[in-house]
């Protein structure tokens, strides 16, 4: 019983992590589309990224809250913080991947 509950929790945690990674991927895709096409509106971003307007709008809201983009009368544009973000985000992703690799290598579960 304990193994089943633990297994279920691990699977749920990995599912949530996968969902968060997919959302991060969408945010980065929308951000890249803003960088390339600024100023750019929701409809164009939806067309370019293939995501629904609802998801694009949510990503824009998150990116604006993080200070990476700002609205303009003609659509979303990047903010001054974008340069710092571009310089640092790959390093942050590398750290995350390193941590995941460590977890995978250090916490192998042996079968009975």
N, C-alpha and C positions, 0 to 999 in steps of 0.2 A: 504494500500500500504506500509506503513512504517513497519507494522508487518511482511509482506512477505519479504521485503528486509532485515530486521533485522534477521528473521529466516534463510534466505538464508546465510547470513554472519556467523551466529553462526554455522550452519551446515558445511560450508566451513572451518571455523577455527577448528572445531572438526575433520574433515576429515584430515586436515594437521597435527594436533596433533597425530592422529592415525597413519598416515604414518611415522611420526618422531619416534614414539614409536616402530613401527615395524622395522624401520631401526636400532634403538638402540638395539633392541632385536637381530637382525642379527649380529651387531658388537660384542655384548657380546658373542653370540654363537661362532663366529669365534675366538674371543680372547680365550675363554675357550678351544676350539679345539687346538689352538696353545700351550696353557699352558700344556695341557695333552699330546700332541704328538710332541712337538718341537724336532728337526727342522721338519717343515712340509710344503709341497708345495701346490700350488693352487689346483692342481687336487685332491690331498688327502683331502684337506679342503672342496672342493666341494662335494666329495663323502661322507664325514663324516657328513657334515651339511645339505646336500640336496639342497644347493643353487647353482645357476649357477656359473660358473667360473668368469663371468663378475661381479656378485654381490660380490663374495668372494674377487676378486681383488680390488674392490672399498672399501670394509670393511678393507682389509689389508692396503690400502693407508691411510685411515682415522686413523686407529690404529697406523700406523707408524708416521703420522703427530702429533699425540698426544703423541708420545714418548713411547708407551706401548710395541711395538714390533720393531724389526729391521730385515733386510734381512741378510741372510747368504748364503754361496754357496750351502747349503743343504736345504734351505727353511726358513720360518719365525721362529724367536725365540723371546722370551720375553726379555725385557730390564730390567734394574735395577729399573725402575719406577713401575713395575708391583706390587711389594709388597705394596707400598703406595696406589696404586689404589685399590687393593683388600681390604685393610683396610678401605677405605673411600667410596667406591661406594654404598654399602648397606645403609649407612647413608644418602647419597645424594638421593637415591631412596625413602627412608622413608620420607624425607623432601618433596619430590615432591608429594608423595601419601597423605601426611598430607594436603598439600596445595589444592590438588584436592578435598579432603573430605571437607575442609572448604568452598570451592567454592560451592560445592553441597549443603551443609547444610545452608549456609548463603544467597544464592541467588536463592531461590526457586521462581519461577514465578507463581503468582496466576492467575487462569483463571477468566475471566469476568463472 
